[in-house]
Amino acid sequence: MSRKRATARINREDPTPQAPLHAPTPRAVLQELFDLLEEYAPAWYTEELHNRAQAALLSKDRNRP
């Protein structure tokens, strides 16, 4: 699966991160965070938290908190 990621650019002379050209959607950010959690699986990332994150990604109602 090919997916573009919006990443901050860092200039070696000025290490202040610059904003990406196009701001990512909240859904895209949630997906990226979910992917990182799945890949690194920190000790505190329980099955309950996995299920909550997965449910949020699968939710069709984007306006719910």
C-alpha positions as CSV (number, residue, x, y, z in Angstrom):
1,M,0.0,0.0,0.0
2,S,1.5,3.3,-1.1
3,R,0.7,6.2,1.2
4,K,2.1,9.7,1.1
5,R,3.1,11.1,4.5
6,A,3.3,14.8,5.3
7,T,6.6,15.3,7.0
8,A,8.3,18.4,8.3
9,R,11.3,19.6,6.4
10,I,14.5,20.5,8.3
11,N,17.0,22.8,6.8
12,R,20.5,21.9,7.9
13,E,21.5,25.6,8.4
14,D,18.2,26.4,10.2
15,P,17.0,23.3,12.1
16,T,13.6,24.7,12.8
17,P,11.0,22.4,11.3
18,Q,9.0,23.9,8.5
19,A,5.3,23.1,7.9
20,P,4.5,20.5,5.2
21,L,3.3,21.8,1.9
22,H,-0.2,20.4,2.4
23,A,-1.6,20.0,5.9
24,P,-2.6,16.4,6.6
25,T,-6.2,15.6,7.5
26,P,-7.0,14.5,11.0
27,R,-7.9,11.0,9.6
28,A,-4.5,10.8,7.9
29,V,-2.7,11.7,11.2
30,L,-4.8,9.2,13.1
31,Q,-3.8,6.5,10.6
32,E,-0.1,7.4,10.8
33,L,-0.2,7.2,14.6
34,F,-2.1,3.9,14.5
35,D,0.5,2.5,12.1
36,L,3.3,3.6,14.4
37,L,1.6,2.0,17.4
38,E,1.1,-1.2,15.6
39,E,4.7,-1.3,14.3
40,Y,6.4,-0.5,17.6
41,A,3.8,-2.0,20.0
42,P,4.9,-0.2,23.3
43,A,4.2,-2.1,26.5
44,W,1.4,0.3,27.5
45,Y,-0.4,-0.2,24.1
46,T,-3.0,-2.7,25.3
47,E,-5.6,-4.7,23.2
48,E,-8.3,-2.3,24.6
49,L,-6.4,0.7,23.2
50,H,-5.8,-1.1,19.9
51,N,-9.5,-1.7,19.6
52,R,-10.4,1.9,20.4
53,A,-8.0,3.2,17.8
54,Q,-9.2,0.7,15.3
55,A,-12.8,1.7,16.0
56,A,-12.0,5.4,15.5
57,L,-10.4,4.6,12.2
58,L,-13.4,2.6,11.0
59,S,-15.9,5.1,12.2
60,K,-17.9,6.8,9.5
61,D,-19.0,9.7,11.7
62,R,-16.1,12.1,11.6
63,N,-17.8,14.6,13.9
64,R,-17.8,12.5,17.0
65,P,-15.2,13.2,19.7
